Amino acid sequence: MATGFRPFYIQLFNTRTRAPIDDDTGVVNVLTENSPVELTIYSDDHGGATASNPMTFTNGVIQFWTADTVTAVDLTILTSLSHAVFAESVPESQHRIDIDPDKIPQKVVIPY
């Protein structure tokens, strides 16, 4: 892996079934930690191509890279089943976001 970039790999999980959520149309905005500003993200560890932000889940997974100075991000998530989640200070080591299908606490941060 090239230096200078930090990988983030995150899977949505159903808290009731404890199974991964297969979501191909949900979207996520990757934001600067503690700020509503969209973060520059990359589609690989070479930094050659910026990734779309917001981005769409693929099989309930998002994967992106940031500059290595970024240690955590905020995520505003809208799943295909209309669950809106705001995940604060997500470090690169957190590889899952839990979604409770029985509760729908809605919180979205929209950057502008």
C-alpha beads as a LAMMPS data file, in Angstrom:
LAMMPS data file: protein, C-alpha beads

112 atoms
111 bonds

1 atom types
1 bond types

-500.0 500.0 xlo xhi
-500.0 500.0 ylo yhi
-500.0 500.0 zlo zhi

Masses

1 110.0

Atoms # bond

1 1 1 0.000 0.000 0.000
2 1 1 1.192 3.476 -0.783
3 1 1 2.086 5.747 2.067
4 1 1 0.170 8.903 2.761
5 1 1 -3.319 7.366 2.690
6 1 1 -5.497 5.787 5.375
7 1 1 -8.028 3.052 4.446
8 1 1 -11.611 2.976 5.739
9 1 1 -13.753 -0.151 5.230
10 1 1 -17.214 -0.161 6.827
11 1 1 -20.054 -2.720 6.675
12 1 1 -23.650 -2.110 7.776
13 1 1 -24.935 -4.703 10.288
14 1 1 -28.458 -5.582 11.443
15 1 1 -28.463 -5.518 15.270
16 1 1 -31.389 -7.958 15.530
17 1 1 -30.065 -10.700 13.246
18 1 1 -26.370 -9.847 13.740
19 1 1 -25.948 -10.286 9.988
20 1 1 -24.463 -7.927 7.411
21 1 1 -26.993 -5.749 5.604
22 1 1 -26.955 -6.071 1.815
23 1 1 -27.682 -2.516 0.709
24 1 1 -26.842 -1.332 -2.801
25 1 1 -28.737 1.966 -2.895
26 1 1 -28.052 3.523 0.508
27 1 1 -25.835 6.608 0.529
28 1 1 -23.257 8.024 2.886
29 1 1 -21.577 11.406 3.148
30 1 1 -18.069 11.306 4.565
31 1 1 -17.522 14.424 6.641
32 1 1 -14.557 15.959 8.419
33 1 1 -14.639 14.867 12.060
34 1 1 -16.616 17.355 14.191
35 1 1 -17.441 19.479 11.142
36 1 1 -20.221 19.416 8.519
37 1 1 -17.639 19.787 5.733
38 1 1 -17.354 16.979 3.169
39 1 1 -13.956 15.336 3.300
40 1 1 -11.850 14.640 0.217
41 1 1 -11.839 10.866 -0.157
42 1 1 -10.053 8.631 -2.635
43 1 1 -11.049 5.461 -4.457
44 1 1 -7.678 3.776 -3.900
45 1 1 -4.529 4.065 -1.840
46 1 1 -2.654 5.939 -4.563
47 1 1 -4.652 9.164 -4.267
48 1 1 -4.916 9.443 -8.021
49 1 1 -8.701 9.449 -8.204
50 1 1 -11.027 11.164 -5.806
51 1 1 -14.101 9.157 -4.892
52 1 1 -17.649 10.402 -5.127
53 1 1 -18.842 12.013 -1.900
54 1 1 -21.621 11.176 -1.166
55 1 1 -21.018 7.592 -2.141
56 1 1 -23.333 4.607 -2.559
57 1 1 -23.064 1.397 -0.567
58 1 1 -22.144 -1.793 -2.422
59 1 1 -23.508 -4.876 -0.644
60 1 1 -23.786 -2.741 2.491
61 1 1 -20.099 -1.796 2.330
62 1 1 -18.282 1.457 1.760
63 1 1 -14.560 1.595 1.200
64 1 1 -12.481 4.705 0.712
65 1 1 -9.121 6.237 1.555
66 1 1 -8.261 9.562 3.162
67 1 1 -5.056 11.468 3.715
68 1 1 -3.056 9.721 6.437
69 1 1 -3.493 12.757 8.683
70 1 1 -7.204 11.894 9.028
71 1 1 -7.680 9.598 12.032
72 1 1 -11.499 9.591 12.159
73 1 1 -14.469 10.746 10.101
74 1 1 -18.128 11.557 10.652
75 1 1 -20.617 9.637 8.507
76 1 1 -24.151 10.648 7.661
77 1 1 -25.926 7.548 6.372
78 1 1 -29.284 6.996 4.685
79 1 1 -29.997 3.304 4.059
80 1 1 -32.257 1.914 1.350
81 1 1 -34.836 1.176 4.085
82 1 1 -34.839 4.863 5.140
83 1 1 -32.798 4.521 8.322
84 1 1 -30.933 7.786 8.832
85 1 1 -27.862 7.490 11.049
86 1 1 -25.157 9.947 12.016
87 1 1 -21.971 8.159 13.132
88 1 1 -19.537 10.495 14.859
89 1 1 -15.765 10.114 15.112
90 1 1 -15.539 6.797 13.259
91 1 1 -11.899 5.613 13.313
92 1 1 -10.365 3.544 10.516
93 1 1 -10.418 0.528 12.846
94 1 1 -14.237 0.572 13.187
95 1 1 -15.378 -1.714 10.400
96 1 1 -19.096 -1.805 11.122
97 1 1 -22.070 0.453 11.687
98 1 1 -24.990 -1.175 13.502
99 1 1 -28.507 -0.501 12.242
100 1 1 -31.443 -1.456 14.471
101 1 1 -34.373 -2.252 12.149
102 1 1 -36.828 -2.076 15.073
103 1 1 -35.955 1.512 15.954
104 1 1 -35.789 4.432 13.609
105 1 1 -34.008 7.310 15.343
106 1 1 -33.434 9.715 12.477
107 1 1 -30.418 12.007 12.492
108 1 1 -28.782 13.310 9.336
109 1 1 -26.210 16.045 8.878
110 1 1 -26.392 17.672 5.464
111 1 1 -23.243 19.525 4.437
112 1 1 -23.681 22.827 2.648

Bonds

1 1 1 2
2 1 2 3
3 1 3 4
4 1 4 5
5 1 5 6
6 1 6 7
7 1 7 8
8 1 8 9
9 1 9 10
10 1 10 11
11 1 11 12
12 1 12 13
13 1 13 14
14 1 14 15
15 1 15 16
16 1 16 17
17 1 17 18
18 1 18 19
19 1 19 20
20 1 20 21
21 1 21 22
22 1 22 23
23 1 23 24
24 1 24 25
25 1 25 26
26 1 26 27
27 1 27 28
28 1 28 29
29 1 29 30
30 1 30 31
31 1 31 32
32 1 32 33
33 1 33 34
34 1 34 35
35 1 35 36
36 1 36 37
37 1 37 38
38 1 38 39
39 1 39 40
40 1 40 41
41 1 41 42
42 1 42 43
43 1 43 44
44 1 44 45
45 1 45 46
46 1 46 47
47 1 47 48
48 1 48 49
49 1 49 50
50 1 50 51
51 1 51 52
52 1 52 53
53 1 53 54
54 1 54 55
55 1 55 56
56 1 56 57
57 1 57 58
58 1 58 59
59 1 59 60
60 1 60 61
61 1 61 62
62 1 62 63
63 1 63 64
64 1 64 65
65 1 65 66
66 1 66 67
67 1 67 68
68 1 68 69
69 1 69 70
70 1 70 71
71 1 71 72
72 1 72 73
73 1 73 74
74 1 74 75
75 1 75 76
76 1 76 77
77 1 77 78
78 1 78 79
79 1 79 80
80 1 80 81
81 1 81 82
82 1 82 83
83 1 83 84
84 1 84 85
85 1 85 86
86 1 86 87
87 1 87 88
88 1 88 89
89 1 89 90
90 1 90 91
91 1 91 92
92 1 92 93
93 1 93 94
94 1 94 95
95 1 95 96
96 1 96 97
97 1 97 98
98 1 98 99
99 1 99 100
100 1 100 101
101 1 101 102
102 1 102 103
103 1 103 104
104 1 104 105
105 1 105 106
106 1 106 107
107 1 107 108
108 1 108 109
109 1 109 110
110 1 110 111
111 1 111 112
